[in-house]
Amino acid sequence: MLELERDPNEVATFNLIRIAFGFESNYYFNYAGSSTAIKSPDCTLASVKEFHEKFYHATNCCLIVIGDITKQDVFATIDPILETLIIDRKVRKGWTKPWLDEPLYAFSEPRYLY
């Protein structure tokens, strides 16, 4: 990690991404953390576990499906997985399935988004 923080190309790329996407974007933050933060006395095993429990769970994920597949086929595939997560209590209480009725983007032919 420290090696990446000292690499001019990595530093330039990271800062360019931060400028391009802005503070509201997840790209603004280094997902791996910085060597300074990791060496901090505040970075303990308990704090890492708390962070992961808060942010790394099934209800905090986004599934993006691209291809020639129907919504019904997608749900038929993921429903058994979700049921297992619910049974194993890996989904928080009160969680509901926030399905979209319509996809955000629907293309009839391949396109490139720039």
PLY file of the C-alpha trace (Angstrom):
ply
format ascii 1.0
element vertex 114
property float x
property float y
property float z
element edge 113
property int vertex1
property int vertex2
end_header
0.00 0.00 0.00
2.77 2.41 0.91
4.42 1.67 -2.42
1.23 2.73 -4.26
0.99 5.91 -2.18
4.50 6.83 -3.32
4.00 5.97 -7.01
3.47 9.24 -8.96
1.24 7.52 -11.55
-1.01 6.04 -8.85
-1.20 9.35 -6.97
-2.07 11.24 -10.18
-4.71 8.69 -11.18
-6.30 8.66 -7.73
-6.45 12.46 -7.59
-7.83 12.70 -11.13
-10.62 10.27 -10.21
-11.37 12.28 -7.04
-11.64 15.49 -9.07
-13.72 13.87 -11.83
-16.27 12.15 -9.58
-16.35 14.52 -6.60
-16.86 14.06 -2.87
-20.33 12.50 -3.19
-18.96 9.56 -5.16
-17.55 6.38 -3.67
-14.65 6.82 -6.08
-13.52 9.78 -3.97
-12.31 7.46 -1.24
-9.51 4.94 -1.29
-11.35 1.69 -0.59
-8.22 0.06 0.84
-7.52 2.89 3.25
-4.27 4.74 3.62
-1.16 3.55 5.40
-1.58 6.47 7.82
-5.14 5.44 8.69
-4.22 1.78 9.07
-1.31 2.61 11.41
-3.54 4.90 13.48
-4.30 3.83 17.07
-8.00 4.21 16.14
-7.69 1.35 13.64
-8.28 -1.64 15.86
-9.61 -5.10 15.18
-12.85 -4.07 16.89
-13.23 -0.95 14.73
-12.59 -2.94 11.53
-15.15 -5.56 12.56
-17.68 -2.83 13.37
-17.08 -1.17 10.01
-17.55 -4.44 8.12
-20.70 -5.31 10.06
-22.14 -1.91 9.22
-21.27 -1.75 5.51
-20.53 -5.24 4.19
-23.85 -7.05 4.26
-26.40 -8.30 1.78
-28.74 -5.35 2.19
-26.01 -2.91 1.25
-25.24 -4.30 -2.17
-26.31 -3.46 -5.68
-26.80 -6.06 -8.38
-26.46 -4.82 -11.94
-27.58 -7.24 -14.63
-26.63 -6.66 -18.23
-27.61 -8.91 -21.08
-30.45 -10.63 -22.80
-32.34 -11.81 -19.71
-35.79 -11.11 -18.37
-36.54 -9.61 -14.98
-38.40 -12.80 -14.07
-35.30 -14.92 -14.84
-33.10 -12.67 -12.71
-35.49 -12.86 -9.75
-35.91 -16.62 -10.15
-32.13 -16.96 -9.91
-31.53 -14.67 -6.94
-34.63 -15.46 -4.86
-33.23 -18.75 -3.45
-30.03 -16.93 -2.46
-32.01 -14.19 -0.74
-34.15 -16.72 1.08
-30.99 -18.39 2.41
-29.64 -15.04 3.57
-32.93 -14.28 5.32
-33.08 -17.72 6.97
-29.44 -17.45 8.10
-30.23 -13.96 9.48
-27.62 -12.33 7.30
-30.22 -9.76 6.29
-31.14 -7.10 8.79
-34.57 -7.06 10.43
-37.17 -5.04 8.60
-35.37 -5.22 5.27
-37.60 -5.28 2.22
-36.66 -6.03 -1.36
-36.21 -2.66 -3.08
-36.79 -3.92 -6.61
-37.11 -1.52 -9.49
-40.14 -2.00 -11.70
-38.20 -0.85 -14.71
-34.47 -0.88 -15.44
-32.67 2.43 -15.25
-31.26 1.89 -18.73
-32.68 -0.32 -21.44
-30.79 -0.56 -24.71
-31.96 -2.38 -27.78
-28.44 -2.51 -29.17
-24.97 -2.17 -27.64
-24.00 1.42 -26.89
-21.05 3.05 -25.23
-21.55 5.53 -22.41
-18.84 8.15 -22.10
0 1
1 2
2 3
3 4
4 5
5 6
6 7
7 8
8 9
9 10
10 11
11 12
12 13
13 14
14 15
15 16
16 17
17 18
18 19
19 20
20 21
21 22
22 23
23 24
24 25
25 26
26 27
27 28
28 29
29 30
30 31
31 32
32 33
33 34
34 35
35 36
36 37
37 38
38 39
39 40
40 41
41 42
42 43
43 44
44 45
45 46
46 47
47 48
48 49
49 50
50 51
51 52
52 53
53 54
54 55
55 56
56 57
57 58
58 59
59 60
60 61
61 62
62 63
63 64
64 65
65 66
66 67
67 68
68 69
69 70
70 71
71 72
72 73
73 74
74 75
75 76
76 77
77 78
78 79
79 80
80 81
81 82
82 83
83 84
84 85
85 86
86 87
87 88
88 89
89 90
90 91
91 92
92 93
93 94
94 95
95 96
96 97
97 98
98 99
99 100
100 101
101 102
102 103
103 104
104 105
105 106
106 107
107 108
108 109
109 110
110 111
111 112
112 113
